[in-house]
Amino acid sequence: MEKRVLGKSGLEVSALGLGCMGLSFGYGPAVDKQHGINLIRNAYDKGVTFFDTAEAYGELNEEMLGEAVEPFRKDVVIATKFGFREGDATKGVDSRPERIRAVAEASLKNLRTDVIDLFYQHRVDPDVPMEDVAGTVKDLIKEGKVKHFGMSEAGVQSIRNAHAVQPVAALQSEYSLWWREPEKEILPTLEELGIGFVPFSPLGKGFLTGAINENTKFDSNDFRNIVPRFSEENRKANQLMVDLLKNIAGEKNATPAQIALAWLLAQRPWIAPIPGTTKLHRLEENVNAAEVVLSDDDLQTIEQAASKINVSGARYPAHLQSRVGK
């Protein structure tokens, strides 16, 4: 798989990474540990060298990733995150310097490694000055425990404030054909500062694969149950976006998911999406998206069609959206 460099950081990753969240968090019960390890190793065998986890996904998530990549640790980039109270996303944010250090130590142990390649602040903490957050990560970098600093779902001012203290290698935020908010202010800021972009939910939390429709029933622990965009009514309305992808996919001998990922890869050379999955056949499908080339005409066709589609429903319930873009 082709490699990409995240902005001016020099951090080289596979064009498509693997988001590991869904292996144990967010979309229902955790997978069997051995299945998770096998999936991660399969991804590596297919050219994926960029793996994303977080303290908030539970110890099991980092442990699975650490055990899976241990035989080829030097050949991969591991990203993990700090920033929630007691590592629990439901308890609010916590980026106090002592907390950042405690998370780093725990993650190093869970991941069976002596350095974290990319350490993200999961969400901005309004109670801790960004200078203190970036300064703490800067110290961890000096100590050799972290290589690069990242931010997740941060707003423009927070990115600038952090970058002035410790260069930010990458911003991770949601971006896809059905969530294009980053195009307004975030992408121009990243371009200006030389920061890479790592889109999560590049397949619209599964919706852009075409495997979800108005009749789909989610597991009781699946957080899509509380996402307005995934209400039955909105899923029905949003089918237009999937239909657009299916039309383009038919012409390209590809799948809707592959077109959605290829579209993202075509937006900027410093973008590296991290689709997640628990299924081996979906992993293969996603990885093969890196081979799909969209011409300027294809991109224009998608742009014209997408501009006429109004996506229905908020991407987060209000209590989660309030943490974004600070």
C-alpha positions as CSV (number, residue, x, y, z in Angstrom):
1,M,0.0,0.0,0.0
2,E,1.2,3.5,-0.7
3,K,2.6,5.5,2.2
4,R,1.7,9.0,3.2
5,V,3.4,11.6,5.4
6,L,1.2,13.4,7.9
7,G,1.9,17.1,7.2
8,K,5.4,18.3,7.9
9,S,5.9,16.0,10.8
10,G,7.8,13.4,8.9
11,L,5.5,10.7,10.3
12,E,5.0,8.2,7.5
13,V,1.9,5.9,7.6
14,S,0.0,3.6,5.3
15,A,-2.5,5.6,3.2
16,L,-5.3,3.7,5.1
17,G,-4.9,2.8,8.7
18,L,-7.1,0.6,11.0
19,G,-9.3,2.2,13.6
20,C,-9.4,-0.4,16.4
21,M,-12.2,1.2,18.5
22,G,-15.0,-1.1,17.3
23,L,-13.1,-4.2,18.4
24,S,-14.1,-3.5,22.0
25,F,-16.1,-0.3,22.2
26,G,-19.0,1.6,20.8
27,Y,-20.6,-0.9,18.4
28,G,-21.7,-3.6,20.8
29,P,-19.9,-6.4,22.6
30,A,-16.1,-6.8,22.3
31,V,-14.8,-9.3,19.9
32,D,-12.9,-12.4,21.1
33,K,-9.4,-11.3,21.9
34,Q,-7.8,-13.8,19.5
35,H,-10.1,-12.6,16.7
36,G,-9.0,-9.0,17.3
37,I,-5.4,-10.0,17.2
38,N,-5.9,-12.0,14.0
39,L,-7.7,-9.1,12.4
40,I,-4.9,-6.6,13.2
41,R,-2.2,-9.0,11.9
42,N,-4.3,-9.6,8.7
43,A,-4.4,-5.8,8.2
44,Y,-0.6,-5.6,8.6
45,D,-0.2,-8.5,6.1
46,K,-2.3,-6.4,3.6
47,G,0.0,-3.3,4.0
48,V,-1.6,-1.4,6.9
49,T,1.1,0.0,9.1
50,F,-1.1,2.6,11.0
51,F,-3.1,1.5,14.0
52,D,-5.4,3.6,16.2
53,T,-6.5,3.0,19.7
54,A,-7.3,5.0,22.9
55,E,-7.4,4.7,26.7
56,A,-11.2,5.3,26.5
57,Y,-11.7,2.1,24.4
58,G,-10.7,0.1,27.5
59,E,-7.5,-1.7,28.4
60,L,-8.5,-4.7,26.2
61,N,-8.2,-2.5,23.1
62,E,-4.7,-1.4,23.7
63,E,-3.7,-4.9,24.9
64,M,-5.1,-6.5,21.7
65,L,-3.2,-4.1,19.6
66,G,0.0,-4.4,21.6
67,E,0.1,-8.2,21.4
68,A,-0.9,-8.2,17.8
69,V,1.9,-6.0,16.5
70,E,4.6,-7.1,18.9
71,P,6.3,-9.3,16.3
72,F,6.6,-6.4,13.9
73,R,6.5,-3.4,16.3
74,K,9.3,-1.5,14.5
75,D,7.4,-1.6,11.2
76,V,4.1,0.0,12.4
77,V,2.9,3.3,13.8
78,I,0.7,3.1,17.0
79,A,-1.6,6.0,17.9
80,T,-3.4,6.2,21.2
81,K,-5.2,8.9,23.2
82,F,-5.6,10.5,26.6
83,G,-8.1,13.0,27.8
84,F,-11.1,11.5,29.6
85,R,-11.6,11.3,33.4
86,E,-10.5,7.9,34.6
87,G,-10.4,6.8,30.9
88,D,-14.2,6.8,30.8
89,A,-15.7,8.9,28.0
90,T,-19.0,9.2,30.0
91,K,-17.3,11.0,32.9
92,G,-16.1,14.1,31.1
93,V,-12.7,15.3,30.0
94,D,-9.4,15.4,32.0
95,S,-6.2,16.6,30.5
96,R,-4.3,17.6,33.6
97,P,-0.6,17.1,33.2
98,E,-0.4,14.4,35.9
99,R,-3.3,12.6,34.1
100,I,-1.6,12.7,30.7
101,R,1.6,11.2,32.3
102,A,-0.4,8.4,34.0
103,V,-2.2,7.5,30.8
104,A,1.1,7.5,28.9
105,E,2.6,5.0,31.4
106,A,-0.4,2.7,31.3
107,S,-0.6,2.8,27.5
108,L,3.1,1.9,27.2
109,K,2.5,-1.1,29.3
110,N,-0.7,-2.2,27.6
111,L,0.8,-1.7,24.2
112,R,4.0,-3.6,25.1
113,T,6.2,-0.9,23.7
114,D,8.7,1.7,25.0
115,V,7.4,4.6,22.9
116,I,4.0,5.8,21.6
117,D,4.3,7.0,18.0
118,L,1.4,9.4,18.1
119,F,-0.3,10.6,21.3
120,Y,-3.6,12.4,20.8
121,Q,-5.6,14.6,23.1
122,H,-8.9,12.8,22.7
123,R,-11.0,16.0,23.4
124,V,-10.0,19.5,24.4
125,D,-10.3,20.1,28.1
126,P,-11.6,23.7,28.7
127,D,-10.3,23.6,32.3
128,V,-6.6,23.0,31.4
129,P,-4.6,25.6,29.3
130,M,-3.6,24.2,26.0
131,E,-0.1,25.3,26.7
132,D,0.0,22.9,29.7
133,V,-1.3,20.0,27.6
134,A,1.1,20.6,24.7
135,G,3.9,21.3,27.2
136,T,3.4,18.0,29.0
137,V,3.4,16.0,25.7
138,K,6.5,18.0,24.7
139,D,8.2,16.8,27.9
140,L,7.2,13.2,27.1
141,I,8.7,13.5,23.7
142,K,11.9,14.8,25.2
143,E,11.9,11.8,27.5
144,G,11.6,9.4,24.6
145,K,8.2,8.1,25.6
146,V,6.2,9.7,22.8
147,K,7.3,10.6,19.2
148,H,4.5,12.8,18.0
149,F,1.7,14.9,19.4
150,G,-1.9,14.8,17.9
151,M,-5.3,16.3,18.7
152,S,-8.8,14.9,18.1
153,E,-11.9,17.0,17.3
154,A,-10.2,20.2,18.3
155,G,-11.1,23.7,17.0
156,V,-8.9,26.0,15.1
157,Q,-7.8,28.2,18.0
158,S,-6.9,25.1,20.2
159,I,-4.9,23.7,17.3
160,R,-3.0,27.0,16.9
161,N,-2.4,27.3,20.6
162,A,-1.0,23.8,20.9
163,H,1.0,24.0,17.7
164,A,2.8,27.1,19.0
165,V,4.1,25.0,22.0
166,Q,4.7,21.6,20.4
167,P,4.2,21.0,16.7
168,V,1.0,19.0,16.1
169,A,1.7,16.1,13.7
170,A,-2.0,15.2,13.1
171,L,-5.6,16.1,13.8
172,Q,-8.1,13.3,14.0
173,S,-11.7,14.2,13.4
174,E,-14.7,12.9,11.6
175,Y,-14.7,13.5,7.9
176,S,-16.5,11.7,5.0
177,L,-18.9,12.4,2.2
178,W,-21.7,12.8,4.7
179,W,-19.8,15.0,7.3
180,R,-17.9,17.7,5.5
181,E,-17.7,20.3,8.2
182,P,-13.8,20.1,8.3
183,E,-13.7,21.6,4.8
184,K,-14.8,25.1,6.1
185,E,-12.0,26.0,8.6
186,I,-10.1,22.9,9.7
187,L,-8.5,21.7,6.4
188,P,-7.3,25.2,5.5
189,T,-5.7,25.6,9.0
190,L,-4.0,22.2,8.7
191,E,-2.7,23.0,5.3
192,E,-1.3,26.3,6.5
193,L,0.4,24.8,9.6
194,G,1.6,21.6,7.9
195,I,-0.5,19.2,10.0
196,G,-1.7,15.8,8.8
197,F,-5.4,14.8,8.9
198,V,-6.7,11.4,10.1
199,P,-10.4,11.1,9.3
200,F,-12.3,8.7,11.6
201,S,-15.7,7.3,10.7
202,P,-14.7,7.7,7.0
203,L,-17.6,5.4,6.1
204,G,-20.1,7.3,8.1
205,K,-20.1,4.8,11.0
206,G,-20.9,2.1,8.5
207,F,-23.7,3.8,6.7
208,L,-21.8,4.5,3.5
209,T,-21.1,0.8,3.0
210,G,-24.7,0.3,1.9
211,A,-25.1,-2.4,4.6
212,I,-27.3,-0.3,6.8
213,N,-30.9,0.7,5.9
214,E,-34.0,2.0,7.7
215,N,-34.8,-1.5,8.9
216,T,-31.4,-2.3,10.5
217,K,-31.5,-3.1,14.2
218,F,-28.4,-2.3,16.2
219,D,-27.0,-4.1,19.3
220,S,-28.4,-2.6,22.5
221,N,-24.8,-1.4,23.4
222,D,-24.3,0.3,20.0
223,F,-24.0,4.0,20.3
224,R,-25.6,4.6,17.0
225,N,-28.9,4.0,18.8
226,I,-28.5,7.6,20.3
227,V,-27.1,9.3,17.2
228,P,-29.8,11.4,15.5
229,R,-28.5,10.7,12.0
230,F,-29.2,7.0,12.6
231,S,-32.9,7.4,13.5
232,E,-35.0,5.2,11.3
233,E,-36.5,8.2,9.5
234,N,-33.1,9.8,8.9
235,R,-31.6,6.5,7.6
236,K,-34.4,6.4,5.1
237,A,-33.7,9.9,4.0
238,N,-29.9,9.5,3.8
239,Q,-30.2,6.5,1.5
240,L,-29.7,9.0,-1.4
241,M,-26.0,9.3,-0.5
242,V,-25.5,5.5,-0.6
243,D,-27.3,5.4,-3.9
244,L,-24.9,8.0,-5.3
245,L,-21.9,5.9,-4.1
246,K,-23.5,2.7,-5.6
247,N,-23.8,4.4,-9.0
248,I,-20.2,5.4,-9.1
249,A,-19.1,2.1,-7.7
250,G,-20.9,0.2,-10.5
251,E,-18.9,2.1,-13.1
252,K,-15.6,1.5,-11.3
253,N,-16.1,-2.2,-10.5
254,A,-15.8,-1.2,-6.8
255,T,-18.0,-1.1,-3.7
256,P,-19.7,2.0,-2.2
257,A,-17.3,1.8,0.7
258,Q,-14.3,1.8,-1.6
259,I,-15.6,4.8,-3.4
260,A,-16.2,6.7,-0.1
261,L,-12.6,5.9,1.0
262,A,-11.1,6.7,-2.5
263,W,-12.9,10.0,-2.4
264,L,-11.3,10.9,1.0
265,L,-7.8,9.9,-0.2
266,A,-8.2,12.2,-3.3
267,Q,-9.0,15.2,-1.1
268,R,-5.4,15.9,0.1
269,P,-2.1,13.9,-0.1
270,W,-1.7,14.3,3.7
271,I,-5.0,12.6,4.6
272,A,-4.9,9.0,6.0
273,P,-8.4,7.7,7.0
274,I,-8.7,5.0,9.6
275,P,-11.8,2.8,8.8
276,G,-12.6,0.2,11.4
277,T,-14.2,-3.2,11.2
278,T,-14.5,-6.5,13.0
279,K,-14.9,-8.5,9.9
280,L,-12.1,-9.9,7.7
281,H,-13.9,-9.5,4.5
282,R,-14.7,-5.9,5.2
283,L,-11.0,-5.3,6.1
284,E,-10.0,-6.7,2.7
285,E,-12.6,-4.5,1.0
286,N,-11.4,-1.4,2.8
287,V,-7.7,-2.1,2.1
288,N,-8.4,-2.5,-1.6
289,A,-9.9,1.0,-1.7
290,A,-6.4,2.3,-1.8
291,E,-6.2,0.9,-5.3
292,V,-9.3,2.7,-6.6
293,V,-8.4,5.8,-8.5
294,L,-11.0,8.5,-9.1
295,S,-10.3,10.9,-12.0
296,D,-11.0,14.6,-11.9
297,D,-14.2,13.9,-13.8
298,D,-15.3,11.2,-11.3
299,L,-14.6,13.7,-8.4
300,Q,-16.6,16.4,-10.2
301,T,-19.5,14.0,-10.8
302,I,-19.5,13.1,-7.1
303,E,-19.3,16.7,-6.0
304,Q,-22.2,17.8,-8.2
305,A,-24.4,15.0,-7.1
306,A,-23.5,15.3,-3.4
307,S,-24.1,19.0,-3.4
308,K,-27.8,18.3,-4.1
309,I,-28.2,15.9,-1.2
310,N,-29.1,17.3,2.3
311,V,-27.9,14.8,4.9
312,S,-30.6,14.4,7.6
313,G,-29.9,14.4,11.3
314,A,-27.1,15.6,13.6
315,R,-23.9,13.5,13.8
316,Y,-23.9,13.4,17.6
317,P,-26.5,13.9,20.3
318,A,-26.1,17.4,21.9
319,H,-24.2,16.2,25.0
320,L,-21.4,14.7,22.8
321,Q,-21.4,17.5,20.2
322,S,-20.7,20.0,23.0
323,R,-17.2,18.5,23.4
324,V,-16.3,19.0,19.8
325,G,-14.5,21.8,18.1
326,K,-13.3,23.6,21.3
